[in-house]
Amino acid sequence: MSLEGIRIGYCLCGSFCTFDKSFRAARELVSLGAQLIPVMSYNSSGLSTRFGTSEQNIAEFESIAGRPVIRTIVDAEPIGPHKMCDIMVVAPCTANTLAKLALGITDTPVTMAVKSHLRNGLPVVVAISTNDALAGCAKNIGILQNYRNYYFVPYRQDNFEKKPNSIVADFEMIPLTVQLALGGKQIQPLIL
């Protein structure tokens, strides 16, 4: 697989426990030749957690992408008008961001990046990570799966005994999902 020269807007939302997996996927995309435009939500760039400080996460992301992270709505808005990306990846995509995308709410750098990118009719890949995917968030997953230009990374229950409503994407499948989405195809099977 080659993604040589493909410009990928790569967005992080606040599912901090999946950052390591997302960073590995981002590194893999770069190793396949992609150019990353890094974008972080306010929470993912502003909160320090047991999974790393905000400074550490920003530094790691910038090191992978080789450029500064977009962290404001104002800086994310030109993505569409300037046709900066061929495809957008949101990994992890929290239930909060998923709901905003489903309802057209644009109040974070990530939601603005996606909205701006979609104006060009280009694909958006979603790698969901949420504890309520099989509960309150299910309707929003269904909405986005029926919208044109949205493609999902295959997902599974991550801990069905202790968190029966929780779903996490298989971050290792992001590169293949991106490759297929660039051709207008949803990777299958979607539910692992």
C-alpha positions as CSV (number, residue, x, y, z in Angstrom):
1,M,0.0,0.0,0.0
2,S,1.2,3.5,-0.8
3,L,-0.2,6.8,0.3
4,E,2.6,8.8,-1.4
5,G,1.7,12.4,-1.5
6,I,-1.8,12.0,0.0
7,R,-2.6,14.9,2.3
8,I,-4.4,13.7,5.4
9,G,-6.0,16.0,8.0
10,Y,-5.5,13.9,11.1
11,C,-7.6,15.0,14.1
12,L,-7.4,13.9,17.7
13,C,-10.3,14.2,20.1
14,G,-10.3,13.6,23.9
15,S,-10.3,9.8,24.2
16,F,-6.9,10.0,25.9
17,C,-6.6,6.2,26.5
18,T,-6.4,5.7,22.7
19,F,-3.7,8.3,22.0
20,D,-0.9,5.8,21.8
21,K,-2.8,3.7,19.3
22,S,-3.7,6.8,17.3
23,F,-0.1,8.0,17.3
24,R,1.1,4.6,16.0
25,A,-1.5,4.8,13.2
26,A,-0.4,8.3,12.3
27,R,3.3,7.1,12.1
28,E,2.2,4.3,9.8
29,L,0.4,6.7,7.5
30,V,3.6,8.9,7.3
31,S,5.7,5.8,6.6
32,L,3.3,5.0,3.7
33,G,4.1,8.4,2.2
34,A,1.2,10.5,3.5
35,Q,1.6,14.1,4.6
36,L,-0.3,14.9,7.9
37,I,-2.0,18.1,8.8
38,P,-2.5,17.6,12.6
39,V,-5.6,19.0,14.3
40,M,-6.5,18.7,18.0
41,S,-9.8,19.5,19.8
42,Y,-9.7,21.9,22.7
43,N,-9.8,19.1,25.2
44,S,-7.2,16.9,23.5
45,S,-4.7,19.8,23.3
46,G,-5.6,21.4,26.6
47,L,-6.0,18.7,29.2
48,S,-3.3,16.7,30.9
49,T,-4.3,13.2,32.1
50,R,-2.7,10.0,33.3
51,F,-2.1,9.3,29.6
52,G,0.3,12.3,29.3
53,T,0.4,16.0,29.7
54,S,-1.1,18.3,27.0
55,E,2.4,19.5,26.2
56,Q,3.7,15.9,25.7
57,N,0.8,15.0,23.4
58,I,1.1,18.1,21.3
59,A,4.9,17.6,21.0
60,E,4.4,13.9,20.0
61,F,1.8,14.8,17.4
62,E,3.9,17.6,16.0
63,S,7.0,15.3,15.8
64,I,5.0,12.7,13.8
65,A,3.5,15.2,11.4
66,G,6.5,17.5,11.1
67,R,4.4,20.6,11.5
68,P,2.5,22.6,14.2
69,V,-0.8,21.3,15.4
70,I,-3.9,23.3,14.4
71,R,-5.6,24.1,17.8
72,T,-8.1,26.8,17.0
73,I,-11.3,27.2,15.0
74,V,-9.8,30.1,13.1
75,D,-6.8,28.1,12.0
76,A,-8.9,25.1,11.0
77,E,-11.4,27.1,8.8
78,P,-9.0,27.5,5.8
79,I,-8.7,23.7,5.4
80,G,-11.6,23.5,2.9
81,P,-11.2,26.8,1.0
82,H,-7.5,26.2,0.5
83,K,-8.1,22.5,-0.3
84,M,-5.4,21.5,2.2
85,C,-6.4,17.8,2.5
86,D,-7.4,14.9,0.3
87,I,-9.0,13.0,3.2
88,M,-9.7,13.7,6.9
89,V,-9.2,11.2,9.7
90,V,-10.7,11.7,13.2
91,A,-8.9,9.2,15.5
92,P,-10.1,9.0,18.2
93,C,-13.5,10.4,17.6
94,T,-15.4,10.8,20.8
95,A,-19.2,10.5,21.3
96,N,-19.2,14.3,21.8
97,T,-17.5,15.0,18.5
98,L,-19.5,12.3,16.8
99,A,-22.8,14.0,17.9
100,K,-21.6,17.4,16.8
101,L,-20.7,16.0,13.4
102,A,-24.1,14.3,13.1
103,L,-25.9,17.5,14.0
104,G,-23.7,19.9,12.1
105,I,-22.4,21.7,15.2
106,T,-19.1,23.5,14.6
107,D,-17.5,24.7,17.9
108,T,-14.1,23.0,18.1
109,P,-11.0,22.9,15.8
110,V,-11.9,19.3,14.9
111,T,-15.5,19.9,13.9
112,M,-14.5,23.0,12.0
113,A,-11.7,21.0,10.2
114,V,-14.2,18.3,9.2
115,K,-16.9,20.8,8.1
116,S,-14.5,22.9,6.1
117,H,-13.0,19.7,4.5
118,L,-16.5,18.3,3.6
119,R,-17.4,21.4,1.6
120,N,-15.1,19.9,-1.1
121,G,-17.0,16.6,-1.1
122,L,-14.0,14.7,0.1
123,P,-13.9,11.6,2.5
124,V,-13.8,11.7,6.3
125,V,-12.7,8.6,8.2
126,V,-14.0,8.1,11.7
127,A,-12.3,6.0,14.3
128,I,-14.8,5.9,17.1
129,S,-13.9,5.6,20.8
130,T,-16.7,6.0,23.3
131,N,-18.2,4.2,26.3
132,D,-21.8,4.8,25.2
133,A,-21.7,3.7,21.5
134,L,-24.3,1.0,22.1
135,A,-26.5,3.4,24.2
136,G,-27.0,7.1,23.8
137,C,-24.5,7.5,21.1
138,A,-25.9,4.8,18.8
139,K,-28.2,7.1,16.9
140,N,-25.4,9.4,16.0
141,I,-23.3,6.5,14.7
142,G,-26.2,5.5,12.6
143,I,-26.7,9.1,11.3
144,L,-23.1,9.4,10.2
145,Q,-22.9,6.0,8.7
146,N,-25.7,7.1,6.4
147,Y,-24.1,10.4,5.4
148,R,-22.2,10.6,2.2
149,N,-18.4,11.0,2.5
150,Y,-18.2,9.4,6.0
151,Y,-16.3,6.2,6.4
152,F,-15.8,4.2,9.6
153,V,-12.8,2.3,10.8
154,P,-14.0,-1.2,11.9
155,Y,-14.9,-1.3,15.6
156,R,-15.7,-3.7,18.4
157,Q,-16.7,-3.8,22.0
158,D,-13.6,-3.3,23.9
159,N,-14.7,-4.6,27.3
160,F,-18.2,-6.2,27.1
161,E,-18.2,-7.4,30.7
162,K,-17.3,-4.2,32.5
163,K,-18.4,-1.6,29.8
164,P,-21.1,-3.4,27.7
165,N,-21.9,-0.2,25.7
166,S,-18.3,0.7,24.9
167,I,-16.9,0.6,21.3
168,V,-13.4,1.3,20.1
169,A,-12.1,1.3,16.5
170,D,-9.3,-1.0,15.5
171,F,-6.7,1.8,15.0
172,E,-4.4,-0.7,13.1
173,M,-7.0,-0.6,10.3
174,I,-6.8,3.1,9.8
175,P,-4.4,2.9,6.8
176,L,-6.5,0.4,4.9
177,T,-9.7,2.3,5.8
178,V,-8.1,5.5,4.4
179,Q,-6.9,3.8,1.2
180,L,-10.4,2.4,0.5
181,A,-12.2,5.6,1.5
182,L,-10.0,7.5,-1.0
183,G,-11.7,5.2,-3.6
184,G,-15.2,5.7,-2.2
185,K,-15.4,2.3,-0.5
186,Q,-16.3,1.5,3.1
187,I,-14.0,-1.2,4.5
188,Q,-15.8,-4.4,5.5
189,P,-16.6,-6.0,7.8
190,L,-17.4,-2.9,9.8
191,I,-18.2,-4.6,13.1
192,L,-15.4,-6.9,14.3
